[in-house]
């Protein structure tokens, strides 16, 4: 059995998920990197973590597919490490469309990816998480702030936050915790060029004057999943440079 605590991070082959994996590894966790299709990126990430002294594996599954996939992932992690101490549900779908164009299938796919897959994985993990275990769900500021063409995504993230609070009530008596982070706009290479008006607007209204970085969000996740946050349960932590605390107007 691994002597170090073990965290499973979904959707971790790149972008925010990869930053979370690196952040948790830096804090002393061994890491299971879940991916759906990006096998090469996941294996590159885990190889890099291993080169720095972290025991890391990559596990593949389409978690929106069925409950069997969730249980298989948990089994693979426990079979390899002998334990599971943390679960970060980061995998998500974010597509946009006008409300009038959204079909029942669009809604179903969004809810499957952002809510149902998370509940399946949590359910599968309950038998493996040790006392002191922690779940962190990655939500979005859109769960509480409306944007045009994002209705199904925002509704799914709002559901995820409600699920997080309910989960905290059930895990608390077992010595475990559940929390969420709600990132704002996350800076990435090419974002400003691809969406100059949105990038400029966000930077003008956020108190920090810029989007947050993936590493900043990852640091919040690593804190919440770890023992330093042992007194925190059932919260949704915005990581948005103050955007959600402001009037979001330009003077």
Secondary structure as GFF3:
##gff-version 3
##sequence-region A 1 251
A	DSSP	beta_strand	6	9	.	.	.	ID=ss1
A	DSSP	alpha_helix	15	26	.	.	.	ID=ss2
A	DSSP	beta_strand	30	35	.	.	.	ID=ss3
A	DSSP	alpha_helix	39	51	.	.	.	ID=ss4
A	DSSP	beta_strand	56	60	.	.	.	ID=ss5
A	DSSP	alpha_helix	67	81	.	.	.	ID=ss6
A	DSSP	beta_strand	84	89	.	.	.	ID=ss7
A	DSSP	three_ten_helix	99	101	.	.	.	ID=ss8
A	DSSP	alpha_helix	104	111	.	.	.	ID=ss9
A	DSSP	pi_helix	112	116	.	.	.	ID=ss10
A	DSSP	alpha_helix	117	125	.	.	.	ID=ss11
A	DSSP	beta_strand	129	138	.	.	.	ID=ss12
A	DSSP	three_ten_helix	141	143	.	.	.	ID=ss13
A	DSSP	alpha_helix	151	172	.	.	.	ID=ss14
A	DSSP	beta_strand	177	183	.	.	.	ID=ss15
A	DSSP	alpha_helix	191	194	.	.	.	ID=ss16
A	DSSP	alpha_helix	196	205	.	.	.	ID=ss17
A	DSSP	alpha_helix	214	225	.	.	.	ID=ss18
A	DSSP	three_ten_helix	227	229	.	.	.	ID=ss19
A	DSSP	beta_strand	236	239	.	.	.	ID=ss20
A	DSSP	three_ten_helix	243	245	.	.	.	ID=ss21
###
